[in-house]
Amino acid sequence: MEFKDHFSGHAALYRDARPLPPADWFDWLAAQAPDLALAWDAGCGNGQASLGLAAHFERVVATDPSATQIAQAAPHPRIDYRTEPAERSSLAAGSVSLVGVSQALHWFDLDAFHAEVRRVAKPGALLAISAYGNCSVSRAVDAVERQLHHDMLGPDWPPERTLVETGYRDLPFPFAPVEAPSFMMRADWNLAQFLAYLHSWSAAQRHQKRTGRDAVQAAAPALAAAWGDPERVRAVRWPFFARAGRVE
């Protein structure tokens, strides 16, 4: 399967501008795993979720096919970063207690990945996938953001993005389901931080390469008017989607 690389070209921006998964999500994962010996963060990108797992697990192997993304990851004594695809890992058979996938499942060859999960998982290991949808700030900010997201950048979103917006509910998940509670994903940002996040969108980067036009910068005056004082810190929220299953 060809690796679809949408983020290596702006890996540092992606690292600095993206929100973090909820801390209580990792608390729950640790409680569900059969033990805390080894977690695998598949499609780890710059390692944001890897750090959340390392707060609980004795060892984390974090893999991503993008060497550029891996190079942006923060070092941690319990994390072993490896540049390799999720469908063909170097993990030993029957060694993993938890397989986590954060905002990456839609890029995988699912049949090959599911076979790899079965190969590396311990009996009773947990597979947990998560993603987040489009954000919300306020009615005024959201109106401008939706115009940017849907109207200005609509043609530049990769088709796989629709799988995220539906919370992966249409993707096959051939593992014994484990019901997960609801989690809230939130960041407290000023206007500059919010604009940096919008610039980190793959569609914003693709649009600029395709047209030579910075769509986020074009929308910035309207966003600033809706935001108010640019130093004002506002709560930015995202719908957080999670599915979990036991590997039997």
CYANA upper distance limits for C-alpha pairs under 8 A (distance plus 0.5 A):
  1 MET  CA    109 ASP  CA      7.39
  3 PHE  CA     65 PRO  CA      7.85
  4 LYS  CA    107 TRP  CA      7.61
  5 ASP  CA     66 SER  CA      7.82
  6 HIS  CA    202 SER  CA      6.46
  7 PHE  CA     11 ALA  CA      6.18
  7 PHE  CA     14 TYR  CA      7.77
  7 PHE  CA     69 GLN  CA      8.09
  7 PHE  CA    202 SER  CA      7.06
  8 SER  CA     66 SER  CA      7.14
  8 SER  CA     68 THR  CA      6.00
  8 SER  CA     69 GLN  CA      6.32
 10 HIS  CA     14 TYR  CA      6.69
 10 HIS  CA    200 SER  CA      7.75
 11 ALA  CA     15 ARG  CA      6.64
 11 ALA  CA     46 ASN  CA      8.04
 11 ALA  CA     68 THR  CA      7.16
 11 ALA  CA     69 GLN  CA      6.01
 11 ALA  CA     72 GLN  CA      7.28
 12 ALA  CA     16 ASP  CA      6.76
 12 ALA  CA     69 GLN  CA      8.46
 12 ALA  CA     72 GLN  CA      6.77
 13 LEU  CA     17 ALA  CA      6.28
 13 LEU  CA    196 ALA  CA      8.03
 13 LEU  CA    200 SER  CA      6.55
 14 TYR  CA     18 ARG  CA      6.27
 14 TYR  CA     46 ASN  CA      8.48
 14 TYR  CA    197 TYR  CA      8.26
 14 TYR  CA    200 SER  CA      5.83
 15 ARG  CA     46 ASN  CA      6.47
 15 ARG  CA     48 GLN  CA      8.30
 15 ARG  CA     72 GLN  CA      7.40
 15 ARG  CA     73 ALA  CA      8.26
 17 ALA  CA    193 GLN  CA      7.35
 17 ALA  CA    196 ALA  CA      6.18
 17 ALA  CA    197 TYR  CA      5.27
 17 ALA  CA    200 SER  CA      7.18
 18 ARG  CA    197 TYR  CA      6.40
 18 ARG  CA    200 SER  CA      7.96
 19 PRO  CA    186 ARG  CA      7.91
 19 PRO  CA    187 ALA  CA      6.69
 20 LEU  CA     48 GLN  CA      7.00
 20 LEU  CA     49 ALA  CA      7.96
 20 LEU  CA    185 MET  CA      8.25
 20 LEU  CA    187 ALA  CA      8.30
 21 PRO  CA     25 TRP  CA      7.81
 21 PRO  CA     48 GLN  CA      8.28
 21 PRO  CA     49 ALA  CA      7.22
 21 PRO  CA     52 GLY  CA      8.46
 21 PRO  CA    185 MET  CA      6.84
 22 PRO  CA     26 PHE  CA      7.81
 22 PRO  CA    183 PHE  CA      7.43
 22 PRO  CA    184 MET  CA      7.10
 22 PRO  CA    185 MET  CA      6.01
 22 PRO  CA    186 ARG  CA      8.17
 23 ALA  CA     27 ASP  CA      7.12
 23 ALA  CA     52 GLY  CA      7.34
 24 ASP  CA     28 TRP  CA      6.67
 24 ASP  CA    183 PHE  CA      7.96
 25 TRP  CA     29 LEU  CA      6.79
 25 TRP  CA    183 PHE  CA      7.24
 26 PHE  CA     30 ALA  CA      6.67
 26 PHE  CA     52 GLY  CA      6.59
 26 PHE  CA     53 LEU  CA      6.64
 26 PHE  CA     56 HIS  CA      8.15
 27 ASP  CA     31 ALA  CA      6.93
 27 ASP  CA     56 HIS  CA      8.04
 28 TRP  CA     32 GLN  CA      6.84
 29 LEU  CA     33 ALA  CA      6.78
 29 LEU  CA     98 LEU  CA      8.39
 29 LEU  CA    128 ALA  CA      8.22
 30 ALA  CA     35 ASP  CA      8.39
 30 ALA  CA     36 LEU  CA      7.30
 30 ALA  CA     56 HIS  CA      6.81
 30 ALA  CA     57 PHE  CA      7.87
 32 GLN  CA    126 LEU  CA      7.65
 33 ALA  CA     97 SER  CA      6.43
 33 ALA  CA     98 LEU  CA      6.47
 33 ALA  CA    124 GLY  CA      8.30
 33 ALA  CA    125 ALA  CA      6.56
 33 ALA  CA    126 LEU  CA      6.31
 34 PRO  CA     97 SER  CA      6.69
 34 PRO  CA    124 GLY  CA      6.81
 34 PRO  CA    125 ALA  CA      6.59
 34 PRO  CA    126 LEU  CA      8.33
 35 ASP  CA     97 SER  CA      6.69
 36 LEU  CA     56 HIS  CA      7.48
 36 LEU  CA     57 PHE  CA      5.22
 36 LEU  CA     58 GLU  CA      6.55
 36 LEU  CA     97 SER  CA      7.29
 37 ALA  CA     57 PHE  CA      6.44
 37 ALA  CA     58 GLU  CA      5.65
 37 ALA  CA     59 ARG  CA      6.63
 37 ALA  CA     96 VAL  CA      8.21
 37 ALA  CA     97 SER  CA      7.23
 38 LEU  CA     57 PHE  CA      6.66
 38 LEU  CA     58 GLU  CA      6.76
 38 LEU  CA     59 ARG  CA      5.37
 38 LEU  CA     60 VAL  CA      6.12
 38 LEU  CA     61 VAL  CA      7.97
 38 LEU  CA     95 SER  CA      7.69
 38 LEU  CA     96 VAL  CA      5.81
 38 LEU  CA     97 SER  CA      6.08
 38 LEU  CA     98 LEU  CA      7.38
 39 ALA  CA     53 LEU  CA      7.63
 39 ALA  CA     57 PHE  CA      7.01
 39 ALA  CA     59 ARG  CA      6.97
 39 ALA  CA     60 VAL  CA      5.30
 39 ALA  CA     61 VAL  CA      6.88
 39 ALA  CA     96 VAL  CA      6.34
 39 ALA  CA     97 SER  CA      6.28
 39 ALA  CA     98 LEU  CA      5.16
 39 ALA  CA     99 VAL  CA      6.42
 39 ALA  CA    100 GLY  CA      7.85
 40 TRP  CA     60 VAL  CA      6.20
 40 TRP  CA     61 VAL  CA      5.37
 40 TRP  CA     62 ALA  CA      6.35
 40 TRP  CA     63 THR  CA      8.22
 40 TRP  CA     96 VAL  CA      7.18
 40 TRP  CA     98 LEU  CA      6.68
 40 TRP  CA     99 VAL  CA      5.33
 40 TRP  CA    100 GLY  CA      6.59
 41 ASP  CA     49 ALA  CA      7.75
 41 ASP  CA     50 SER  CA      6.46
 41 ASP  CA     60 VAL  CA      7.58
 41 ASP  CA     61 VAL  CA      6.72
 41 ASP  CA     62 ALA  CA      5.10
 41 ASP  CA     63 THR  CA      6.84
 41 ASP  CA     99 VAL  CA      6.66
 41 ASP  CA    100 GLY  CA      5.40
 41 ASP  CA    101 VAL  CA      6.44
 41 ASP  CA    102 SER  CA      8.28
 42 ALA  CA     62 ALA  CA      6.62
 42 ALA  CA     63 THR  CA      5.79
 42 ALA  CA     64 ASP  CA      7.14
 42 ALA  CA     86 ALA  CA      6.01
 42 ALA  CA     99 VAL  CA      7.53
 42 ALA  CA    100 GLY  CA      6.66
 42 ALA  CA    101 VAL  CA      5.79
 42 ALA  CA    102 SER  CA      8.30
 42 ALA  CA    104 ALA  CA      8.46
 43 GLY  CA     62 ALA  CA      7.99
 43 GLY  CA     63 THR  CA      6.17
 43 GLY  CA     64 ASP  CA      5.09
 43 GLY  CA     65 PRO  CA      7.91
 43 GLY  CA     85 PRO  CA      7.85
 43 GLY  CA     86 ALA  CA      6.74
 43 GLY  CA    101 VAL  CA      6.90
 43 GLY  CA    102 SER  CA      7.81
 43 GLY  CA    104 ALA  CA      6.20
 43 GLY  CA    105 LEU  CA      8.19
 44 CYS  CA     48 GLN  CA      7.90
 44 CYS  CA     49 ALA  CA      7.40
 44 CYS  CA     50 SER  CA      7.19
 44 CYS  CA     62 ALA  CA      6.14
 44 CYS  CA     63 THR  CA      6.10
 44 CYS  CA     64 ASP  CA      5.95
 44 CYS  CA     70 ILE  CA      8.48
 44 CYS  CA    101 VAL  CA      7.84
 44 CYS  CA    102 SER  CA      7.59
 44 CYS  CA    104 ALA  CA      8.30
 45 GLY  CA     63 THR  CA      8.29
 45 GLY  CA     64 ASP  CA      6.34
 45 GLY  CA     66 SER  CA      7.86
 45 GLY  CA     69 GLN  CA      5.77
 45 GLY  CA     70 ILE  CA      6.77
 45 GLY  CA     73 ALA  CA      8.24
 46 ASN  CA     69 GLN  CA      5.52
 46 ASN  CA     70 ILE  CA      5.94
 46 ASN  CA     71 ALA  CA      7.98
 46 ASN  CA     72 GLN  CA      5.98
 46 ASN  CA     73 ALA  CA      4.88
 46 ASN  CA     74 ALA  CA      8.10
 47 GLY  CA     51 LEU  CA      6.83
 47 GLY  CA     62 ALA  CA      7.60
 47 GLY  CA     70 ILE  CA      7.83
 47 GLY  CA     73 ALA  CA      5.64
 47 GLY  CA     74 ALA  CA      7.43
 48 GLN  CA     52 GLY  CA      7.39
 48 GLN  CA     73 ALA  CA      8.13
 49 ALA  CA     53 LEU  CA      6.82
 49 ALA  CA    102 SER  CA      7.17
 50 SER  CA     54 ALA  CA      6.63
 50 SER  CA     60 VAL  CA      7.41
 50 SER  CA     62 ALA  CA      6.81
 50 SER  CA     79 ILE  CA      7.68
 51 LEU  CA     55 ALA  CA      7.02
 51 LEU  CA     76 HIS  CA      8.10
 51 LEU  CA     79 ILE  CA      8.27
 52 GLY  CA     56 HIS  CA      8.04
 53 LEU  CA     57 PHE  CA      6.52
 53 LEU  CA     60 VAL  CA      7.46
 54 ALA  CA     58 GLU  CA      7.45
 54 ALA  CA     59 ARG  CA      7.22
 54 ALA  CA     60 VAL  CA      6.61
 54 ALA  CA     78 ARG  CA      6.67
 54 ALA  CA     79 ILE  CA      7.22
 58 GLU  CA     78 ARG  CA      6.97
 59 ARG  CA     78 ARG  CA      5.39
 59 ARG  CA     79 ILE  CA      6.61
 59 ARG  CA     80 ASP  CA      8.27
 60 VAL  CA     78 ARG  CA      6.51
 60 VAL  CA     79 ILE  CA      5.20
 60 VAL  CA     80 ASP  CA      6.66
 61 VAL  CA     79 ILE  CA      6.30
 61 VAL  CA     80 ASP  CA      5.27
 61 VAL  CA     81 TYR  CA      6.49
 61 VAL  CA     82 ARG  CA      7.78
 62 ALA  CA     79 ILE  CA      7.26
 62 ALA  CA     80 ASP  CA      6.53
 62 ALA  CA     81 TYR  CA      5.25
 62 ALA  CA     82 ARG  CA      6.63
 63 THR  CA     81 TYR  CA      6.37
 63 THR  CA     82 ARG  CA      5.29
 63 THR  CA     83 THR  CA      6.14
 63 THR  CA     84 GLU  CA      6.23
 63 THR  CA     85 PRO  CA      7.31
 63 THR  CA     86 ALA  CA      7.33
 63 THR  CA     89 SER  CA      8.20
 64 ASP  CA     69 GLN  CA      8.07
 64 ASP  CA     70 ILE  CA      7.31
 64 ASP  CA     82 ARG  CA      7.21
 64 ASP  CA     83 THR  CA      5.67
 64 ASP  CA     84 GLU  CA      5.86
 64 ASP  CA     85 PRO  CA      6.22
 64 ASP  CA     86 ALA  CA      7.46
 65 PRO  CA     83 THR  CA      5.59
 65 PRO  CA     84 GLU  CA      5.06
 65 PRO  CA     85 PRO  CA      5.32
 65 PRO  CA     86 ALA  CA      8.30
 66 SER  CA     70 ILE  CA      6.88
 66 SER  CA     83 THR  CA      6.89
 66 SER  CA     84 GLU  CA      8.27
 67 ALA  CA     71 ALA  CA      6.57
 67 ALA  CA     83 THR  CA      6.19
 68 THR  CA     72 GLN  CA      7.24
 69 GLN  CA     73 ALA  CA      7.36
 70 ILE  CA     81 TYR  CA      7.35
 70 ILE  CA     82 ARG  CA      8.05
 70 ILE  CA     83 THR  CA      7.40
 75 PRO  CA     79 ILE  CA      7.72
 84 GLU  CA     88 ARG  CA      7.53
 84 GLU  CA     89 SER  CA      6.73
 84 GLU  CA     90 SER  CA      8.44
 85 PRO  CA     89 SER  CA      6.78
 86 ALA  CA    108 PHE  CA      7.74
 86 ALA  CA    113 PHE  CA      6.69
 86 ALA  CA    116 GLU  CA      8.25
 87 GLU  CA    108 PHE  CA      7.88
 87 GLU  CA    109 ASP  CA      7.46
 87 GLU  CA    112 ALA  CA      5.82
 87 GLU  CA    113 PHE  CA      4.95
 87 GLU  CA    115 ALA  CA      8.47
 87 GLU  CA    116 GLU  CA      6.48
 88 ARG  CA    113 PHE  CA      8.27
 88 ARG  CA    116 GLU  CA      7.30
 89 SER  CA    116 GLU  CA      8.03
 91 LEU  CA     95 SER  CA      7.76
 91 LEU  CA    120 VAL  CA      6.91
 92 ALA  CA    120 VAL  CA      6.52
 93 ALA  CA    119 ARG  CA      5.82
 93 ALA  CA    120 VAL  CA      4.70
 93 ALA  CA    121 ALA  CA      7.41
 94 GLY  CA    119 ARG  CA      6.85
 94 GLY  CA    120 VAL  CA      5.05
 94 GLY  CA    121 ALA  CA      5.22
 94 GLY  CA    122 LYS  CA      4.96
 94 GLY  CA    123 PRO  CA      7.99
 95 SER  CA    120 VAL  CA      6.11
 95 SER  CA    121 ALA  CA      6.35
 95 SER  CA    122 LYS  CA      6.09
 96 VAL  CA    120 VAL  CA      6.27
 96 VAL  CA    121 ALA  CA      5.21
 96 VAL  CA    122 LYS  CA      6.00
 96 VAL  CA    125 ALA  CA      7.40
 97 SER  CA    121 ALA  CA      6.78
 97 SER  CA    122 LYS  CA      6.26
 97 SER  CA    124 GLY  CA      8.21
 97 SER  CA    125 ALA  CA      5.15
 97 SER  CA    126 LEU  CA      7.03
 98 LEU  CA    121 ALA  CA      8.01
 98 LEU  CA    125 ALA  CA      6.01
 98 LEU  CA    126 LEU  CA      5.36
 98 LEU  CA    127 LEU  CA      6.47
 98 LEU  CA    128 ALA  CA      8.04
 99 VAL  CA    117 VAL  CA      7.81
 99 VAL  CA    121 ALA  CA      8.30
 99 VAL  CA    125 ALA  CA      8.17
 99 VAL  CA    126 LEU  CA      6.70
 99 VAL  CA    127 LEU  CA      5.20
 99 VAL  CA    128 ALA  CA      6.70
100 GLY  CA    127 LEU  CA      6.51
100 GLY  CA    128 ALA  CA      5.42
100 GLY  CA    129 ILE  CA      6.29
101 VAL  CA    105 LEU  CA      6.78
101 VAL  CA    128 ALA  CA      6.87
101 VAL  CA    129 ILE  CA      5.14
101 VAL  CA    130 SER  CA      6.78
102 SER  CA    129 ILE  CA      6.45
102 SER  CA    130 SER  CA      5.47
102 SER  CA    131 ALA  CA      6.35
103 GLN  CA    129 ILE  CA      8.32
103 GLN  CA    130 SER  CA      6.52
103 GLN  CA    131 ALA  CA      4.92
103 GLN  CA    132 TYR  CA      7.48
103 GLN  CA    164 VAL  CA      8.26
104 ALA  CA    108 PHE  CA      7.79
104 ALA  CA    131 ALA  CA      8.15
105 LEU  CA    110 LEU  CA      8.38
105 LEU  CA    129 ILE  CA      7.70
106 HIS  CA    160 GLU  CA      6.34
106 HIS  CA    161 ARG  CA      7.97
106 HIS  CA    163 LEU  CA      6.90
106 HIS  CA    164 VAL  CA      7.63
106 HIS  CA    168 TYR  CA      8.40
107 TRP  CA    160 GLU  CA      7.60
108 PHE  CA    113 PHE  CA      7.31
109 ASP  CA    113 PHE  CA      6.55
110 LEU  CA    114 HIS  CA      6.39
110 LEU  CA    172 PRO  CA      8.46
111 ASP  CA    115 ALA  CA      6.78
112 ALA  CA    116 GLU  CA      6.77
113 PHE  CA    117 VAL  CA      6.66
114 HIS  CA    118 ARG  CA      6.84
114 HIS  CA    174 PRO  CA      8.46
115 ALA  CA    119 ARG  CA      6.78
116 GLU  CA    120 VAL  CA      6.76
117 VAL  CA    121 ALA  CA      6.32
117 VAL  CA    127 LEU  CA      8.33
118 ARG  CA    247 VAL  CA      7.25
121 ALA  CA    125 ALA  CA      6.20
121 ALA  CA    247 VAL  CA      7.43
122 LYS  CA    247 VAL  CA      8.36
123 PRO  CA    247 VAL  CA      7.11
123 PRO  CA    248 GLU  CA      6.44
124 GLY  CA    246 ARG  CA      6.27
124 GLY  CA    247 VAL  CA      5.92
124 GLY  CA    248 GLU  CA      6.13
125 ALA  CA    246 ARG  CA      6.35
125 ALA  CA    247 VAL  CA      5.86
125 ALA  CA    248 GLU  CA      8.14
126 LEU  CA    244 ALA  CA      7.35
126 LEU  CA    245 GLY  CA      6.24
126 LEU  CA    246 ARG  CA      5.23
126 LEU  CA    247 VAL  CA      6.50
127 LEU  CA    244 ALA  CA      6.06
127 LEU  CA    245 GLY  CA      5.79
127 LEU  CA    246 ARG  CA      6.81
127 LEU  CA    247 VAL  CA      7.43
128 ALA  CA    242 ALA  CA      7.64
128 ALA  CA    243 ARG  CA      6.32
128 ALA  CA    244 ALA  CA      4.77
128 ALA  CA    245 GLY  CA      7.05
129 ILE  CA    242 ALA  CA      6.17
129 ILE  CA    243 ARG  CA      5.88
129 ILE  CA    244 ALA  CA      6.83
130 SER  CA    240 PHE  CA      7.66
130 SER  CA    241 PHE  CA      5.88
130 SER  CA    242 ALA  CA      4.82
130 SER  CA    243 ARG  CA      7.01
131 ALA  CA    164 VAL  CA      6.89
131 ALA  CA    167 GLY  CA      7.34
131 ALA  CA    240 PHE  CA      6.46
131 ALA  CA    241 PHE  CA      5.70
131 ALA  CA    242 ALA  CA      7.18
132 TYR  CA    164 VAL  CA      7.46
132 TYR  CA    165 GLU  CA      8.20
132 TYR  CA    167 GLY  CA      8.13
132 TYR  CA    185 MET  CA      8.44
132 TYR  CA    238 TRP  CA      6.50
132 TYR  CA    239 PRO  CA      5.97
132 TYR  CA    240 PHE  CA      5.01
132 TYR  CA    241 PHE  CA      6.36
133 GLY  CA    164 VAL  CA      6.85
133 GLY  CA    165 GLU  CA      5.79
133 GLY  CA    167 GLY  CA      8.15
133 GLY  CA    238 TRP  CA      6.40
133 GLY  CA    239 PRO  CA      5.92
133 GLY  CA    240 PHE  CA      7.28
133 GLY  CA    241 PHE  CA      8.39
134 ASN  CA    165 GLU  CA      7.95
134 ASN  CA    238 TRP  CA      6.47
134 ASN  CA    239 PRO  CA      7.61
135 CYS  CA    236 VAL  CA      7.02
135 CYS  CA    237 ARG  CA      5.92
135 CYS  CA    238 TRP  CA      4.94
135 CYS  CA    239 PRO  CA      7.73
136 SER  CA    141 VAL  CA      8.44
136 SER  CA    142 ASP  CA      6.36
136 SER  CA    236 VAL  CA      6.32
136 SER  CA    237 ARG  CA      5.80
136 SER  CA    238 TRP  CA      6.87
137 VAL  CA    141 VAL  CA      6.64
137 VAL  CA    142 ASP  CA      6.58
137 VAL  CA    234 ARG  CA      7.57
137 VAL  CA    235 ALA  CA      6.74
137 VAL  CA    236 VAL  CA      5.41
137 VAL  CA    237 ARG  CA      7.05
138 SER  CA    142 ASP  CA      6.18
139 ARG  CA    143 ALA  CA      6.70
140 ALA  CA    144 VAL  CA      7.39
140 ALA  CA    226 ALA  CA      5.79
140 ALA  CA    227 TRP  CA      8.14
141 VAL  CA    145 GLU  CA      6.66
141 VAL  CA    223 LEU  CA      6.55
141 VAL  CA    226 ALA  CA      5.65
141 VAL  CA    227 TRP  CA      6.65
142 ASP  CA    146 ARG  CA      6.36
143 ALA  CA    147 GLN  CA      6.94
144 VAL  CA    148 LEU  CA      6.86
144 VAL  CA    219 ALA  CA      7.92
144 VAL  CA    222 ALA  CA      7.20
144 VAL  CA    223 LEU  CA      6.63
144 VAL  CA    226 ALA  CA      8.39
145 GLU  CA    149 HIS  CA      6.49
145 GLU  CA    223 LEU  CA      7.93
146 ARG  CA    150 HIS  CA      6.20
146 ARG  CA    151 ASP  CA      8.04
147 GLN  CA    151 ASP  CA      5.57
147 GLN  CA    152 MET  CA      6.96
148 LEU  CA    152 MET  CA      5.39
148 LEU  CA    153 LEU  CA      6.53
148 LEU  CA    215 ALA  CA      7.84
148 LEU  CA    216 VAL  CA      7.83
148 LEU  CA    219 ALA  CA      7.39
149 HIS  CA    153 LEU  CA      5.86
149 HIS  CA    154 GLY  CA      6.77
150 HIS  CA    154 GLY  CA      5.13
152 MET  CA    215 ALA  CA      7.49
153 LEU  CA    157 TRP  CA      7.26
153 LEU  CA    203 ALA  CA      6.54
153 LEU  CA    204 ALA  CA      7.13
153 LEU  CA    207 HIS  CA      7.21
153 LEU  CA    215 ALA  CA      8.08
154 GLY  CA    203 ALA  CA      8.34
156 ASP  CA    203 ALA  CA      5.30
156 ASP  CA    204 ALA  CA      7.99
156 ASP  CA    206 ARG  CA      6.57
156 ASP  CA    207 HIS  CA      6.36
157 TRP  CA    161 ARG  CA      7.10
157 TRP  CA    202 SER  CA      7.54
157 TRP  CA    203 ALA  CA      5.29
158 PRO  CA    203 ALA  CA      7.93
160 GLU  CA    164 VAL  CA      7.84
161 ARG  CA    165 GLU  CA      7.10
162 THR  CA    166 THR  CA      6.94
163 LEU  CA    167 GLY  CA      6.99
163 LEU  CA    168 TYR  CA      5.80
163 LEU  CA    169 ARG  CA      8.39
163 LEU  CA    170 ASP  CA      7.99
163 LEU  CA    171 LEU  CA      8.34
164 VAL  CA    168 TYR  CA      6.28
166 THR  CA    170 ASP  CA      8.01
167 GLY  CA    241 PHE  CA      5.78
167 GLY  CA    242 ALA  CA      7.96
168 TYR  CA    241 PHE  CA      8.41
173 PHE  CA    245 GLY  CA      8.46
175 PHE  CA    245 GLY  CA      5.53
175 PHE  CA    246 ARG  CA      6.24
175 PHE  CA    247 VAL  CA      6.34
175 PHE  CA    248 GLU  CA      7.98
176 ALA  CA    245 GLY  CA      5.43
176 ALA  CA    246 ARG  CA      5.47
176 ALA  CA    247 VAL  CA      7.31
176 ALA  CA    248 GLU  CA      7.90
177 PRO  CA    243 ARG  CA      8.25
177 PRO  CA    244 ALA  CA      6.42
177 PRO  CA    245 GLY  CA      4.69
177 PRO  CA    246 ARG  CA      6.87
178 VAL  CA    243 ARG  CA      8.15
178 VAL  CA    244 ALA  CA      5.75
178 VAL  CA    245 GLY  CA      5.49
178 VAL  CA    246 ARG  CA      7.21
179 GLU  CA    243 ARG  CA      8.03
179 GLU  CA    244 ALA  CA      7.31
180 ALA  CA    242 ALA  CA      7.50
180 ALA  CA    243 ARG  CA      7.38
180 ALA  CA    244 ALA  CA      7.30
182 SER  CA    240 PHE  CA      8.40
183 PHE  CA    240 PHE  CA      6.91
184 MET  CA    237 ARG  CA      8.12
184 MET  CA    238 TRP  CA      7.94
184 MET  CA    239 PRO  CA      7.58
184 MET  CA    240 PHE  CA      6.84
185 MET  CA    237 ARG  CA      6.30
185 MET  CA    238 TRP  CA      5.98
185 MET  CA    239 PRO  CA      7.27
185 MET  CA    240 PHE  CA      6.60
186 ARG  CA    235 ALA  CA      7.15
186 ARG  CA    236 VAL  CA      6.07
186 ARG  CA    237 ARG  CA      5.01
186 ARG  CA    238 TRP  CA      6.96
187 ALA  CA    235 ALA  CA      6.41
187 ALA  CA    236 VAL  CA      5.75
187 ALA  CA    237 ARG  CA      7.15
188 ASP  CA    233 VAL  CA      6.47
188 ASP  CA    234 ARG  CA      5.99
188 ASP  CA    235 ALA  CA      5.10
188 ASP  CA    236 VAL  CA      6.56
189 TRP  CA    193 GLN  CA      6.07
189 TRP  CA    194 PHE  CA      6.66
189 TRP  CA    232 ARG  CA      8.47
189 TRP  CA    233 VAL  CA      5.49
189 TRP  CA    234 ARG  CA      6.03
189 TRP  CA    235 ALA  CA      7.07
189 TRP  CA    236 VAL  CA      7.51
190 ASN  CA    194 PHE  CA      6.84
190 ASN  CA    230 PRO  CA      6.66
190 ASN  CA    231 GLU  CA      5.81
190 ASN  CA    232 ARG  CA      5.97
190 ASN  CA    233 VAL  CA      4.89
190 ASN  CA    234 ARG  CA      6.75
191 LEU  CA    195 LEU  CA      6.65
191 LEU  CA    224 ALA  CA      7.69
191 LEU  CA    227 TRP  CA      7.51
191 LEU  CA    230 PRO  CA      5.50
191 LEU  CA    231 GLU  CA      7.06
191 LEU  CA    232 ARG  CA      7.83
191 LEU  CA    233 VAL  CA      8.06
192 ALA  CA    196 ALA  CA      6.69
192 ALA  CA    230 PRO  CA      7.69
193 GLN  CA    197 TYR  CA      6.83
194 PHE  CA    198 LEU  CA      6.92
195 LEU  CA    199 HIS  CA      6.70
195 LEU  CA    216 VAL  CA      7.70
195 LEU  CA    220 ALA  CA      7.99
196 ALA  CA    200 SER  CA      6.84
197 TYR  CA    201 TRP  CA      7.47
198 LEU  CA    204 ALA  CA      7.80
198 LEU  CA    216 VAL  CA      7.17
199 HIS  CA    204 ALA  CA      6.36
199 HIS  CA    205 GLN  CA      7.52
199 HIS  CA    216 VAL  CA      6.80
200 SER  CA    204 ALA  CA      7.54
200 SER  CA    205 GLN  CA      7.72
201 TRP  CA    205 GLN  CA      7.07
202 SER  CA    206 ARG  CA      6.61
203 ALA  CA    207 HIS  CA      6.39
204 ALA  CA    208 GLN  CA      6.81
204 ALA  CA    214 ASP  CA      7.82
204 ALA  CA    215 ALA  CA      7.08
204 ALA  CA    216 VAL  CA      7.49
205 GLN  CA    209 LYS  CA      6.88
206 ARG  CA    210 ARG  CA      6.52
207 HIS  CA    211 THR  CA      6.39
207 HIS  CA    212 GLY  CA      7.93
207 HIS  CA    213 ARG  CA      7.53
207 HIS  CA    214 ASP  CA      7.91
207 HIS  CA    215 ALA  CA      7.81
208 GLN  CA    212 GLY  CA      5.17
208 GLN  CA    213 ARG  CA      5.36
208 GLN  CA    214 ASP  CA      5.80
208 GLN  CA    215 ALA  CA      7.67
209 LYS  CA    213 ARG  CA      8.28
214 ASP  CA    218 ALA  CA      6.84
215 ALA  CA    219 ALA  CA      6.77
216 VAL  CA    220 ALA  CA      6.49
217 GLN  CA    221 PRO  CA      8.31
219 ALA  CA    223 LEU  CA      6.70
220 ALA  CA    224 ALA  CA      6.42
221 PRO  CA    225 ALA  CA      6.73
222 ALA  CA    226 ALA  CA      6.77
223 LEU  CA    227 TRP  CA      6.47
224 ALA  CA    228 GLY  CA      6.56
224 ALA  CA    229 ASP  CA      8.39
224 ALA  CA    230 PRO  CA      7.31
228 GLY  CA    232 ARG  CA      7.93
